[in-house]
Amino acid sequence: MNGPVTVEELAILMKARAGLTVDPALLAEAPDVPFEEYGLDSLGLLGIVAELENRYGHAIDNEPERCKTPTDFLTLVNAQLTTGA
């Protein structure tokens, strides 16, 4: 997954903002496994979004907490961060 936010960064954020330890390699191998299976809920995802907004200085719209998989989330977030949408 190319973009400002990588699978590895997402795994780190899942640990830092939601307290979930996820192996980045596992996340990369199965990016379409629902967040639910990792134990990440919408509140945890909102914490990740807040961190990304602070880090990149850009609001992330379109309800990213509704994304169900890492692929969905990274596609949405990276599109907004790279286009400035």
N, C-alpha and C positions, 0 to 999 in steps of 0.2 A: 504494500500500500504506500504510494508516494504522496507526499504532501507535508505540510508543516507538522501534522500530528501523525506519528507512526504507531504501529501496533505495539512496539516496545514502550513508547511513551504512554499509550493508553493503559498498558499493564501496570506501569509505575503509578499512574494516576488512580487506578482502581485501588491500589494499596494505600496510597497517601490520603485519598479523599473518601474512600468507602471501607477501608480496613480489610480489603480482600486480597489475598495473595494469589496471583495468577501468573503462571509461567509464560513469559512472552512468546516462547517458541510454540507452546500449546495454543495460545491465542492466534498466532500467525498460521498455524496448521489448520485450524478450524474456525475461521473468522465468521462463519455463518451460524455458529452455535449461539442460541439465544442467551442474552445477558442473564436471564433468569437462572440458567444452569450454573452460572458462576456465582450466583447469590447477589447479583447487582440489581437493585430496584431503581425506580425512577428518582427517588431522593438522592441515592448515591450518584446517579448519572447527572443530576443537577449540580452536585458538588464538583464533579469533573468539569462540567460546562463553566461553572463560576471560575475555576482555576484557569481554564483555557482563555476565558475572556480577560482575566487579569494579566495573564502571561503575554497574550498577543495584542492586548489593547483594542479588542474588537468585539462587539456584541454578536452573539450567535443566536439567530432567530429560527423560526420554523419548528419550534417545539422539539428540540433534539432529545428531550427525555422520553419521547414517544418511540424512538428508535429501538428496535428489538434485538439487533445483533451488532457486533463490532463493525462489520462491513457497512451496515446502514449508517451507523453513527459517524464513522470516519469519512464516509463519502459526503455526508451532509456537512459536517464540520469543516473538512478540508476545502470543499467547494466554496464555502463562505469565507474562509480565511484567505484563500488564494485569489478570489475575485473581488473581495471587499464588499460582497453583497450584504 
